[in-house]
Amino acid sequence: MTVRRPIIKEDRLKRTNRLSLMLNNREMRALGIYCNRYRVKNKSEFMRETIMKAILRRFTEEHPTLWEESEPTLFNQNVSQ
């Protein structure tokens, strides 16, 4: 059996950027209670999905118009990092 190299598209989706998050005791306890109650097995995946849902919802609410200013948005990719 030969091992195939993954598709290049999958390489672009590989997570290589680290993000650190600090919580106070009450926030950490609330997160723990939530994860236990709703059987969240992977806190990293849960927080990543929750953050991205909030970002995408905000972008959807502030969708571009014909008269949009030249502020950086998800739809305007000419933004320097």
GUZA-795736 format. One line per field, with one value per residue: residue number from 1; residue in three letters; chain; x, y, z of N, C-alpha, C in turn. Coordinates in steps of 0.001 Angstrom, whole numbers, plus 500000, padded with zeros to 6 digits. Layout:
REM GUZA-795736
n: c(NUM | ...)
res: c(ALA | ...)
chain: c(A | ...)
nu: c(X | ...)
nv: c(Y | ...)
nw: c(Z | ...)
cau: c(X | ...)
cav: c(Y | ...)
caw: c(Z | ...)
cu: c(X | ...)
cv: c(Y | ...)
cw: c(Z | ...)
***
This chain:
REM GUZA-795736
n: c(1 | 2 | 3 | 4 | 5 | 6 | 7 | 8 | 9 | 10 | 11 | 12 | 13 | 14 | 15 | 16 | 17 | 18 | 19 | 20 | 21 | 22 | 23 | 24 | 25 | 26 | 27 | 28 | 29 | 30 | 31 | 32 | 33 | 34 | 35 | 36 | 37 | 38 | 39 | 40 | 41 | 42 | 43 | 44 | 45 | 46 | 47 | 48 | 49 | 50 | 51 | 52 | 53 | 54 | 55 | 56 | 57 | 58 | 59 | 60 | 61 | 62 | 63 | 64 | 65 | 66 | 67 | 68 | 69 | 70 | 71 | 72 | 73 | 74 | 75 | 76 | 77 | 78 | 79 | 80 | 81)
res: c(MET | THR | VAL | ARG | ARG | PRO | ILE | ILE | LYS | GLU | ASP | ARG | LEU | LYS | ARG | THR | ASN | ARG | LEU | SER | LEU | MET | LEU | ASN | ASN | ARG | GLU | MET | ARG | ALA | LEU | GLY | ILE | TYR | CYS | ASN | ARG | TYR | ARG | VAL | LYS | ASN | LYS | SER | GLU | PHE | MET | ARG | GLU | THR | ILE | MET | LYS | ALA | ILE | LEU | ARG | ARG | PHE | THR | GLU | GLU | HIS | PRO | THR | LEU | TRP | GLU | GLU | SER | GLU | PRO | THR | LEU | PHE | ASN | GLN | ASN | VAL | SER | GLN)
chain: c(A | A | A | A | A | A | A | A | A | A | A | A | A | A | A | A | A | A | A | A | A | A | A | A | A | A | A | A | A | A | A | A | A | A | A | A | A | A | A | A | A | A | A | A | A | A | A | A | A | A | A | A | A | A | A | A | A | A | A | A | A | A | A | A | A | A | A | A | A | A | A | A | A | A | A | A | A | A | A | A | A)
nu: c(500836 | 500654 | 501453 | 499730 | 500441 | 498962 | 496387 | 497180 | 495465 | 494635 | 496959 | 496963 | 494961 | 495957 | 496501 | 498615 | 499048 | 499257 | 497130 | 496640 | 494685 | 493361 | 491622 | 489570 | 488972 | 486173 | 485221 | 486589 | 485552 | 482851 | 483149 | 484064 | 481827 | 479931 | 481109 | 481050 | 478276 | 477237 | 478683 | 481159 | 483951 | 486347 | 487840 | 489367 | 488561 | 485858 | 486023 | 487308 | 485404 | 483253 | 484261 | 484778 | 482174 | 480975 | 482503 | 481938 | 479158 | 479060 | 480367 | 478464 | 476272 | 477257 | 477465 | 478930 | 478179 | 477098 | 478078 | 480120 | 482647 | 486267 | 487118 | 488859 | 487572 | 486102 | 485531 | 487164 | 490148 | 492571 | 494332 | 496918 | 498993)
nv: c(498830 | 502160 | 505400 | 508332 | 511728 | 514425 | 516556 | 519755 | 521813 | 521088 | 521600 | 524363 | 524775 | 523970 | 524500 | 526843 | 529058 | 530411 | 531196 | 532836 | 532733 | 534302 | 533698 | 534736 | 533425 | 533002 | 533018 | 530814 | 528776 | 528914 | 528188 | 525572 | 524383 | 524687 | 523108 | 520575 | 520241 | 520301 | 518365 | 518927 | 517939 | 518828 | 521608 | 523546 | 523352 | 524003 | 526704 | 527911 | 527511 | 528945 | 531568 | 532080 | 531863 | 534121 | 536145 | 535753 | 536154 | 538866 | 539995 | 539305 | 540810 | 543346 | 543632 | 544391 | 547408 | 549311 | 551830 | 551673 | 552551 | 552605 | 550744 | 548067 | 544869 | 541573 | 541146 | 542785 | 542242 | 543545 | 544272 | 545268 | 543341)
nw: c(500000 | 499066 | 500308 | 499824 | 498987 | 500715 | 499372 | 497981 | 498725 | 501279 | 502711 | 502833 | 504650 | 507021 | 510423 | 511607 | 513100 | 516307 | 519031 | 522023 | 524965 | 527751 | 530748 | 533500 | 536855 | 537199 | 534562 | 533523 | 535085 | 534274 | 531580 | 531922 | 533190 | 531134 | 529105 | 530326 | 530732 | 528108 | 526903 | 525574 | 523998 | 522896 | 523688 | 522373 | 519674 | 520031 | 520982 | 518790 | 516726 | 517830 | 517985 | 515241 | 514197 | 515361 | 514159 | 511390 | 511425 | 512094 | 509848 | 507933 | 508771 | 508303 | 505528 | 502292 | 500456 | 497579 | 498015 | 499800 | 502134 | 501931 | 503918 | 505527 | 504926 | 505033 | 502411 | 500992 | 499950 | 499740 | 501890 | 503981 | 506135)
cau: c(500000 | 501430 | 500872 | 499637 | 500623 | 497676 | 496136 | 497752 | 494417 | 494665 | 498114 | 496575 | 494038 | 496665 | 496566 | 499996 | 499080 | 498855 | 496409 | 496579 | 493492 | 493406 | 490309 | 489626 | 488456 | 484737 | 485062 | 487086 | 484557 | 481677 | 483514 | 484092 | 480438 | 479319 | 481679 | 480525 | 476831 | 476934 | 479601 | 482166 | 485158 | 487521 | 487620 | 490015 | 487660 | 484664 | 486307 | 487597 | 484127 | 482447 | 484848 | 484571 | 480746 | 480735 | 483128 | 481179 | 477859 | 479290 | 480616 | 477200 | 475454 | 477862 | 477843 | 479308 | 477159 | 477683 | 478709 | 480941 | 483937 | 487358 | 487587 | 489150 | 486523 | 486335 | 485344 | 488219 | 491358 | 493755 | 494658 | 498254 | 498933)
cav: c(500000 | 503387 | 506553 | 509466 | 513051 | 515143 | 517582 | 521052 | 522596 | 520747 | 522275 | 525748 | 524775 | 523549 | 525566 | 527083 | 530273 | 530164 | 532265 | 532587 | 533322 | 534285 | 533810 | 534820 | 532205 | 532832 | 532663 | 529445 | 527895 | 528909 | 527384 | 524173 | 523945 | 524581 | 521943 | 519368 | 520144 | 520033 | 517308 | 519427 | 517127 | 519544 | 523027 | 524348 | 523353 | 524734 | 528137 | 528321 | 527589 | 530018 | 532843 | 532255 | 532129 | 535520 | 536976 | 535631 | 536798 | 540321 | 540318 | 539189 | 541970 | 544545 | 543271 | 545555 | 548056 | 550014 | 553069 | 551331 | 553215 | 551676 | 550115 | 546643 | 543909 | 540224 | 541165 | 543609 | 541477 | 544370 | 544794 | 544867 | 542727)
caw: c(500000 | 498996 | 500992 | 498910 | 499562 | 500789 | 498365 | 498353 | 499376 | 502700 | 503291 | 503118 | 505777 | 508217 | 511426 | 512020 | 513908 | 517689 | 519703 | 523455 | 525548 | 529210 | 531388 | 534959 | 537490 | 536934 | 533158 | 533350 | 535706 | 533394 | 530410 | 532355 | 533396 | 529813 | 528404 | 530966 | 530507 | 526705 | 526473 | 524646 | 524194 | 522418 | 523994 | 521337 | 518521 | 520442 | 521011 | 517417 | 516011 | 518418 | 517559 | 513808 | 513975 | 515718 | 513126 | 510146 | 511635 | 512027 | 508442 | 507222 | 509152 | 507732 | 504164 | 501485 | 499634 | 496440 | 498466 | 500956 | 502306 | 501657 | 505140 | 505297 | 505266 | 504523 | 500972 | 500437 | 500267 | 499547 | 503208 | 504402 | 507458)
cu: c(500889 | 500697 | 500887 | 499868 | 499271 | 497572 | 496676 | 496731 | 494411 | 495845 | 497776 | 495666 | 494702 | 496812 | 498000 | 500132 | 498512 | 498180 | 496303 | 495393 | 493570 | 491992 | 490502 | 488961 | 486988 | 484490 | 485492 | 486099 | 483313 | 481950 | 483523 | 482701 | 479745 | 479795 | 481195 | 479055 | 476508 | 477921 | 480557 | 483458 | 486430 | 487289 | 488225 | 489104 | 486408 | 484904 | 486592 | 486298 | 483274 | 482952 | 484574 | 483098 | 480417 | 481308 | 482315 | 479800 | 478003 | 479554 | 479327 | 476305 | 475967 | 478335 | 478119 | 478133 | 477861 | 478475 | 479599 | 482250 | 485031 | 487960 | 487864 | 488004 | 486930 | 486309 | 486404 | 489547 | 492641 | 494149 | 496063 | 498181 | 499930)
cv: c(501244 | 504515 | 507724 | 510773 | 513761 | 516227 | 518918 | 521911 | 522326 | 521410 | 523713 | 525832 | 524365 | 524729 | 525720 | 528310 | 530001 | 531414 | 531902 | 533343 | 533196 | 534489 | 534008 | 533569 | 531954 | 532421 | 531216 | 528438 | 527781 | 528064 | 525902 | 523609 | 523735 | 523322 | 520633 | 519169 | 519723 | 519051 | 517763 | 518687 | 517907 | 521045 | 523929 | 524468 | 524162 | 526245 | 528668 | 528485 | 528745 | 531382 | 533091 | 532499 | 533580 | 536455 | 536943 | 536267 | 538315 | 540764 | 540263 | 540388 | 543247 | 544275 | 544525 | 546112 | 548745 | 551241 | 552845 | 552119 | 552180 | 551114 | 548647 | 545758 | 542546 | 540224 | 542001 | 542989 | 542288 | 545044 | 544338 | 544353 | 543300)
cw: c(500000 | 499695 | 500026 | 499666 | 499599 | 499709 | 498878 | 499086 | 500882 | 503407 | 503652 | 504335 | 507085 | 509173 | 511931 | 512914 | 515295 | 518252 | 521171 | 524023 | 527063 | 529741 | 532884 | 535540 | 537176 | 535488 | 532906 | 533931 | 534828 | 532149 | 530762 | 532556 | 532058 | 529089 | 529007 | 530643 | 529076 | 526065 | 525370 | 524951 | 523862 | 522611 | 522924 | 520112 | 518834 | 520406 | 519609 | 516632 | 516522 | 517974 | 516079 | 513474 | 514277 | 514649 | 511838 | 510253 | 511516 | 510594 | 507634 | 507517 | 508497 | 506306 | 503329 | 500697 | 498471 | 496875 | 499664 | 500947 | 502048 | 502946 | 504862 | 505777 | 504747 | 502997 | 500262 | 500829 | 500112 | 500859 | 503571 | 505813 | 508356)
***
